[in-house]
Amino acid sequence: MIGRVKNKAMLFGGLGVLLLVVLVCSLAWGQVTVPISATLAVIGQQLHLPGMQGSDISQEYTSVIWHIRMPRTLVGLLVGAALAVSGAVMQGVFGNSLADPGIIGVSSGAALGAVIAIALGMTAKGIFYLPFFALLGALLAVGVTVTLAMRDGKIPVMVLLLAGVAISMLMGALTSGILTFINEYRLREFLFWTVGGLDYRRWEHVYLAAGPVIIGILILFLLARHLNILVLGDQEARSVGVPVALLRLVLLFVSAVTTATAVCVSGTIGFVGLVVPHIMRLLLGPEHRTLLPACALAGGVFLVACDTLGRLLMPPSEIRVGIMTALLGAPYFLYLLRKAQKGGGLS
């Protein structure tokens, strides 16, 4: 059992240090191992830090660190933070620790958009077409889910959950139907995307994800106090003047956009939005003003660490990060289910 942390400042400091360590290890370790000193020197040179311009660093190290691993690591940091924060918000909105960012159809919608882009051959025209179609598919799924659940200006949580399950099944059926008509090469391309990975990420992917993810996370941080009130119940929230339906809609929309942006640049990566928020809630408690920033840090640490570990386990090949998160997250998910059976509910 994980105990509650009393000194929250020490926890955030520890997460910050751990994040720096994981980032440096991600940049230094891989098929080509770069010394830590050389890794820091490359970063210093590229950022034009004082005293680092005279360092004699090989062009190979610079290419590996700055042009291959740095975009991959930054995308992992953004995606991990986005999924973890969105997962914490979803768990708060639904009042269930087993809720995750894909519960209202984001992942299935993104998969449908991706398979449409692949089936149309759009991926051969540029790297932005597949993320763009995946983003559109995710937003379409969320929009349909919320529209189906909304009645008389209200969004009942249970109806929203059921609508999300139904839309996910529909999107999955459409995706499977399209897959039966595409050729083997494109089928393999789609399957490669659905596993989820950070390999072959470029600076363009960083630029694509950074804006929506950072803005979305900041908006969720600002709404954390209102989310605390919403968790108490609809009646309690209305009694203090909180517009429940509007707040729930804004939280769902911002979380969906943040998650969709993450999914569209990395593929489907599971369990980050489930495991990380639950552990942080056990450590910090349900106060979202501290929980959400902790989830952002821990989510980035978890995903980048999983990606680094996947590169080291089977050289010269690698285990994709979507597989690593599932291998680590699935046992914890089963633990949550077992805990729910014993305790008669979910915390």
Secondary structure by P-SEA (a helix, b strand, c coil): cbbbbccaaaaaaaaaaaaaaaaaaaaccccccccaaaaaaaaaaaacccccccccccaaaaaacccccaaaaaaaaaaaaaaaaaaaaaaaaacccccccccccaaaaaaaaaaaaaaacccccccaaaaaaaaaaaaaaaaaaaaaacccccccaaaaaaaaaaaaaaaaaaaaaaaacccaaaaaaaaaaaacccccccaaaaaacaaaaaaaaaaaaaaaaaaaaaaacaaaaaaaccaaaaaaaaaaaaaaaaaaaaaaaccccccccccaaaaaaaacccccaaaaaaaaaaaaaaaaaaaaaaacccccccccaaaaaaaacaaaaaaaaaaaaaacccc
